[in-house]
Amino acid sequence: NMAPKEKSVYRQTIYFLGGKYYFSNVKNGYGFYLGAMYQHQFYSFYEKNDQPAPKPAAKNALGIEPGYKWIIKDHLSLDVGIRWLYAKYTSKLSTQNDAVFDVDLVINGKIGYRF
């Protein structure tokens, strides 16, 4: 006897704002850097089993990202960083102040091409 699977359908929106400061004095932007960021995440739509359901908590986060960027043969870029995000989750479902704080650690890698 297997219970039916729960089906969730949702639309999640994430706003991200960040910048990086490169410690090298080269114009092309490579070498060691330190980034700062702000992230806001919320659910604009949430359903469970085809019925409207209470939305999960929204999240606001501040963070830093130290990293390094390599430029290979003037066009290919490789960027590796470690993000530390300090997040606060808040729920509109409760009348109490039920904020939850969390720390996320993310290893981030990007490959790019410059024209």
PENORUR-V280655 format. One line per field, one symbol per residue. burial: # if it has 16 or more other ideal C-beta (glycine too) atoms within 10 Angstrom, else .. A space follows every 50 residues. Layout:
burial = ???
This chain:
burial = ...................#.#.......#..#.#.#.#.###....... ....###.###.#.#.#.#.#.....#.#.#.#.#.#.#........... ...............
